């Protein structure tokens, strides 16, 4: 889920496009103090106006793993033992141009392992963080200035363009959950 709790600076505030009816697929509640929250429980991703997906595979709504509620979004499977070309799948959150500055918090499980795959997080096209080797969800944060921003989580398979992979490790390869 994505939240923006109040900070010493002006917090992020957004009014996401409401669903046609005020229903959710699973129980959810806004965390105390949060001014914006998207736990994907409405089941409308990726058709929400603030989200977009692009690349060689598309992120999708998933009930496989979630940090709260029932749903998260999951990266596509881009890697296998016989397929070494570099592939990419992006999910982007576009913020409202009227937002003040603040902190964006998000929960992520980046079950990726170099050299096989990687998760990069960009703000307005600038790399902010590289995440790898997680086995559980953790909370990350991004400081944002006022105005519109694009936050892109970019899942990449074979980011170093390796011609021949070593044997794939056991466990989860190629799964990122937000």
Buried (B, 14 or more C-beta within 10 A) or exposed (E): BBBBBBBEBEBBBBEBEEEEEEEBBBEBEEEEEBBBBBBBBBBBBBEBEBBBBBBBBEBEBBBEBBBBBBBBBBBBBBBEEEEBEEBBBBBBBBBBEEBEBBBBBBBBBBBBBEEBBBBBBBBEEEEBBBBBEBEEBEEBBBEBEBEEBBBBBBBBBBBEEEEEBEEEEEEBBBBBBB
